[in-house]
Amino acid sequence: MQTATATATQSEGEWRGIGVQQSRGWQHYCIHRPEAHILLFRRPLGTDPQTGRVDAELARMAREEEYKGQLGLPETARA
């Protein structure tokens, strides 16, 4: 594995090129300055991990579950 340069956020091609492996749809958004080898990633709720695209219905459902948790309401039963 190669080392990451800690000067700017990296494109998907760059971080995959240094050996980072994860599902699609992730974006490198921040560098942890005290430990430059730590890369921080994010992706929108409802992102399909195989395509990297956001499914509007999954995003809506995820937001509803997140808000219920924040308000202390019971989450929807999952099958």
Residue, then its C-alpha position, 0 to 999 in steps of 0.5 A: m500500500q502506498t502512503a497518502t499525501a495529506t495536502a488536499t482531499q483526494s478524488e476517488g481514483e486517487w484514494r483507490g490508487i493508494g489501496v483504499q477499498q470500499s463500496r461505491g459512493w464514498q467521497h473523501y472530504c477531510i484530512h485529520r491533520p494530527e494523523a495524516h494517514i487517517l482519511l475521512f469519508r462520507r456519502p449521502l444516506g440511501t446510497d446504493p453501495q453497488t452503483g454509488r447512486v442515491d435512491a430517493e426512496l431509501a434516502r427518505m426512509a433513512r432520514e425518517e429513521e434517523y429523525k425518529g432516533q434523535l427524537g426518541l421515537p421507536e424505529t420501524a420494525r425491520a423484517 
